Amino acid sequence: MPYCGNCGSQIDPNAKFCGNCGAALNKPTFSSSSSPPPPPPPPPMQASMAQAPPKMQPATPMPQMSSESTVGVILFRKPKSLGRYDTYTGVVTNQRLIFAQMTSEMLTAAVQQSREQAKAEGKGFWGQWADQFKATFGYTRRYLTMPPSVILAETPGNFALSNNTISEIKVKLRDIQRSNEVLHEFTVEIHSTAGKYEYNTDENSDYVKLLKQVYGERVKTPFGYFSKTINIGF
């Protein structure tokens, strides 16, 4: 019960004056045994005082790798036993050398088409053979417009060497006797941190020019070598 702040008498909670001394009761005082009224609820938080959500920091962009582009192609042959060989297309890019193996299905399709065309034109055995080689090389030229990553994934036998792992490319010239004529071909040795790779290819100064364009002084040709189209001797 509240009491009068003037005389200490208990008073009615709703009384405006003390019944004992007549003092005005503006703010009645509560006894120590009574509980004070609960405090008023805090005012609602204003929007301006609300904590703003943390700002998301923009993701750091990943460094972009320089784009890989194909510079040219070389038709390689990997000798096997009994005069057989596997055929690869050496796809030279500005970042790596990709070896794309021509499967038997690919070769059969290219050779069959060229053979039928050569027969229709009345060409003999050697004429048919030459056209078959041209068809095979023409088939490899499709790699000039294919993305390097697609070339590498085309067949399980494909692989690549990074250009910065290639220490030396030796180009050697040798003669081949065919019928009544002597043909020339290159033996190409590629030395890299992954090992040595050796292939044969036809003598073609464009091949050497392509290798020198990408690998520079790492390409070694026979001393004094001279082709009909370009002098590439040291």
Disulfide bonds with the S-S distance in Angstrom:
none
